[in-house]
Amino acid sequence: MTDTAASISAYWDAAASGFDEEPDHGLRADETRVAWEERLRSWMPAETADVLDLGCGTGSLSLLLARAGHRVTGVDLAPRMVERARGKVGSAGLGARFVVGDAAAPPTGPQEFDVVLSRHLVWTLPDPEAALREWVARLRPGGRLVLVEGRWSDVRKEKDQGADGPYAPGVAESLPWNGGIRADDLADAVRPLVAGLRIEPLSGDPRLWGGPVADERYALIAETPSQVP
């Protein structure tokens, strides 16, 4: 593991115990949970799907996907996040596979998926464009890439722990998309890899976040070709 990956893993490991206190992380409020259930339902295939949840954290979205009947594999770099995800889904009497590993290169072997999902992950990656290529390669023909992302406001940045944010000195500033990425820029990065995409704005739905937000938040939903050339 590189020093950058170790720093990122250590931070999120330490954050695991309090991670679900954020309304959009823990999804403990009925209104917030239902709002995410509705969005996931609209983004997922109607039939049961194999879903790869990258940067799954404590497994809140994995839980909703498993509850909806999908076959879920979650990947996260932080072991304590994965431990909590396993406990959360197991306590609900549901099944999902969780793996500790780098979400940029998921350690899931040769398996292909119907959907690759990530939420608020790409800003943490040392090489996000390489990760996007890897994720699209994990999709079956006609598969779907769902990226829930944003460009965080100055207000959010001021809450970070110094200029380097939550990581060790120099790590945050080395990340190409630190602070998030605007929808148009992410679309430019994804478009050459897929057959088509659309952007769904999310900032205007306060139910998703536990209240109003001022920054740019959105979902990018992309489709791969239905046949391999």
C-alpha positions as CSV (number, residue, x, y, z in Angstrom):
1,M,0.0,0.0,0.0
2,T,1.4,3.4,-0.9
3,D,1.8,6.2,1.7
4,T,-1.2,8.0,0.1
5,A,-3.4,5.0,0.3
6,A,-2.3,4.3,3.9
7,S,-3.1,7.9,4.9
8,I,-6.6,7.7,3.3
9,S,-7.3,4.2,4.8
10,A,-6.2,5.4,8.3
11,Y,-8.4,8.5,8.2
12,W,-11.5,6.6,7.1
13,D,-10.8,3.8,9.6
14,A,-10.7,6.4,12.4
15,A,-13.9,8.0,11.1
16,A,-15.9,4.7,10.9
17,S,-17.3,4.9,14.5
18,G,-18.9,8.3,13.9
19,F,-19.5,8.0,10.1
20,D,-23.2,7.3,10.4
21,E,-24.0,10.4,12.4
22,E,-24.2,12.4,9.2
23,P,-27.8,12.2,7.9
24,D,-26.8,11.1,4.4
25,H,-24.3,8.5,5.7
26,G,-26.3,6.6,8.3
27,L,-29.8,7.1,6.6
28,R,-31.3,6.8,10.1
29,A,-34.2,9.3,9.5
30,D,-37.1,7.7,7.6
31,E,-37.4,10.7,5.2
32,T,-33.7,10.4,4.2
33,R,-33.7,6.7,3.9
34,V,-36.8,6.7,1.7
35,A,-35.3,9.5,-0.5
36,W,-32.3,7.3,-1.2
37,E,-34.5,4.2,-1.7
38,E,-36.4,6.1,-4.4
39,R,-33.3,7.3,-6.1
40,L,-31.6,3.9,-6.1
41,R,-34.8,2.3,-7.5
42,S,-34.7,4.8,-10.4
43,W,-31.1,4.1,-11.1
44,M,-31.0,0.3,-10.8
45,P,-32.4,-2.1,-13.4
46,A,-35.9,-3.3,-12.8
47,E,-34.7,-6.9,-12.5
48,T,-32.4,-8.3,-9.9
49,A,-28.8,-7.1,-10.6
50,D,-25.2,-7.7,-9.6
51,V,-24.2,-4.4,-8.1
52,L,-20.6,-3.4,-7.1
53,D,-20.8,-0.7,-4.4
54,L,-17.4,1.0,-4.4
55,G,-16.3,3.0,-1.4
56,C,-19.2,1.4,0.3
57,G,-18.3,2.9,3.8
58,T,-20.6,1.5,6.5
59,G,-22.8,-0.1,3.9
60,S,-25.9,2.1,4.0
61,L,-26.5,2.0,0.3
62,S,-25.5,-1.6,0.1
63,L,-28.2,-2.4,2.7
64,L,-30.8,-0.6,0.7
65,L,-29.8,-2.4,-2.5
66,A,-29.8,-5.8,-0.7
67,R,-33.2,-5.0,0.7
68,A,-34.4,-4.3,-2.8
69,G,-33.3,-7.8,-3.9
70,H,-30.0,-7.1,-5.6
71,R,-26.8,-9.1,-5.3
72,V,-24.4,-6.7,-3.7
73,T,-20.6,-6.6,-3.5
74,G,-19.1,-3.7,-1.4
75,V,-15.5,-2.6,-1.5
76,D,-13.8,-0.2,0.8
77,L,-10.2,0.6,1.7
78,A,-10.9,1.0,5.4
79,P,-11.3,-2.3,7.3
80,R,-13.4,-0.8,10.1
81,M,-15.8,0.6,7.5
82,V,-16.2,-2.9,6.0
83,E,-16.6,-4.4,9.4
84,R,-19.5,-2.0,10.1
85,A,-21.0,-2.7,6.7
86,R,-21.0,-6.4,7.3
87,G,-22.6,-6.0,10.7
88,K,-25.3,-3.6,9.4
89,V,-26.4,-5.9,6.5
90,G,-26.1,-9.0,8.7
91,S,-28.2,-7.5,11.4
92,A,-31.0,-6.9,8.9
93,G,-31.0,-10.6,8.0
94,L,-29.7,-9.8,4.5
95,G,-26.8,-11.1,2.4
96,A,-24.0,-9.1,0.7
97,R,-20.3,-9.6,0.1
98,F,-17.9,-7.1,1.5
99,V,-14.2,-6.9,0.6
100,V,-11.4,-4.7,2.0
101,G,-9.5,-3.3,-0.9
102,D,-8.8,-0.4,-3.1
103,A,-12.0,0.8,-4.8
104,A,-9.9,2.1,-7.7
105,A,-8.9,-1.4,-8.6
106,P,-11.6,-3.6,-6.9
107,P,-10.3,-7.0,-5.7
108,T,-13.3,-8.9,-7.1
109,G,-11.5,-11.2,-9.5
110,P,-12.9,-11.7,-13.0
111,Q,-16.6,-11.1,-12.0
112,E,-18.6,-8.7,-14.1
113,F,-21.4,-6.6,-12.8
114,D,-24.7,-5.1,-14.1
115,V,-24.1,-1.9,-12.1
116,V,-21.1,-0.2,-10.7
117,L,-22.1,2.4,-8.1
118,S,-20.0,4.9,-6.1
119,R,-21.0,7.8,-3.9
120,H,-18.7,10.7,-3.0
121,L,-15.6,8.7,-3.8
122,V,-13.8,10.0,-6.8
123,W,-12.4,13.0,-5.0
124,T,-10.4,10.7,-2.7
125,L,-8.6,8.9,-5.5
126,P,-5.0,9.5,-6.6
127,D,-5.8,8.7,-10.2
128,P,-9.6,9.0,-10.7
129,E,-9.5,8.8,-14.5
130,A,-7.7,5.4,-14.3
131,A,-10.3,4.3,-11.8
132,L,-13.2,5.2,-14.1
133,R,-11.6,3.1,-16.9
134,E,-11.3,0.2,-14.5
135,W,-14.9,0.5,-13.3
136,V,-16.3,0.6,-16.8
137,A,-14.2,-2.5,-17.6
138,R,-16.0,-4.4,-14.8
139,L,-19.4,-3.9,-16.4
140,R,-21.2,-6.4,-18.5
141,P,-22.4,-5.3,-22.0
142,G,-25.4,-3.0,-21.4
143,G,-24.2,-2.3,-17.9
144,R,-24.7,0.9,-15.9
145,L,-22.3,3.2,-14.1
146,V,-23.8,5.4,-11.4
147,L,-21.7,8.1,-9.8
148,V,-23.1,10.2,-7.0
149,E,-20.7,13.1,-6.8
150,G,-20.4,16.9,-6.2
151,R,-18.2,19.9,-6.0
152,W,-18.1,20.9,-2.4
153,S,-18.7,24.6,-1.5
154,D,-16.2,26.8,0.2
155,V,-18.3,26.5,3.4
156,R,-17.6,22.8,3.4
157,K,-13.9,23.2,2.7
158,E,-13.6,25.6,5.7
159,K,-14.7,22.8,8.0
160,D,-11.8,20.5,6.8
161,Q,-8.9,19.9,9.2
162,G,-6.6,22.5,7.7
163,A,-5.4,23.0,4.2
164,D,-4.8,19.3,3.6
165,G,-8.3,18.4,4.7
166,P,-8.6,15.2,6.7
167,Y,-5.4,13.5,5.5
168,A,-1.7,13.8,6.3
169,P,0.1,16.9,5.1
170,G,0.5,17.0,1.3
171,V,-1.9,14.1,0.6
172,A,-5.1,16.1,-0.1
173,E,-3.3,18.6,-2.4
174,S,-1.9,15.7,-4.4
175,L,-5.4,14.4,-5.2
176,P,-6.5,15.6,-8.7
177,W,-10.1,16.0,-7.8
178,N,-9.8,17.1,-4.2
179,G,-12.8,19.2,-3.2
180,G,-15.0,17.3,-5.7
181,I,-15.6,17.7,-9.4
182,R,-18.3,19.6,-11.3
183,A,-20.9,17.6,-13.2
184,D,-19.7,18.9,-16.6
185,D,-16.1,18.0,-15.9
186,L,-17.0,14.5,-14.7
187,A,-19.2,14.0,-17.8
188,D,-16.2,14.9,-20.0
189,A,-14.1,12.3,-18.3
190,V,-16.7,9.5,-18.5
191,R,-18.2,10.2,-21.9
192,P,-15.4,8.6,-24.0
193,L,-15.8,5.3,-22.0
194,V,-19.6,4.8,-22.4
195,A,-22.4,4.7,-25.0
196,G,-24.3,7.6,-23.3
197,L,-24.9,9.4,-20.1
198,R,-27.1,11.8,-18.3
199,I,-26.8,14.1,-15.2
200,E,-29.4,14.2,-12.5
201,P,-29.1,17.2,-10.2
202,L,-29.5,16.3,-6.5
203,S,-28.8,19.6,-4.7
204,G,-32.4,20.6,-4.7
205,D,-33.7,17.6,-2.8
206,P,-32.9,18.3,0.9
207,R,-34.4,15.0,2.0
208,L,-31.2,13.3,0.6
209,W,-28.9,15.3,2.8
210,G,-30.9,15.8,6.0
211,G,-31.5,19.5,5.0
212,P,-30.7,22.1,2.4
213,V,-27.3,22.2,0.8
214,A,-25.6,25.0,-1.1
215,D,-23.0,23.1,-3.1
216,E,-23.3,21.1,-6.4
217,R,-24.4,17.5,-5.9
218,Y,-25.6,15.3,-8.7
219,A,-25.7,11.7,-10.1
220,L,-24.1,10.7,-13.3
221,I,-25.8,7.7,-14.9
222,A,-24.0,6.2,-17.8
223,E,-24.7,3.2,-20.0
224,T,-22.2,0.9,-21.7
225,P,-22.8,-0.6,-25.2
226,S,-25.2,-3.5,-25.2
227,Q,-22.8,-5.5,-27.4
228,V,-19.0,-5.8,-27.3
229,P,-17.5,-4.6,-30.6
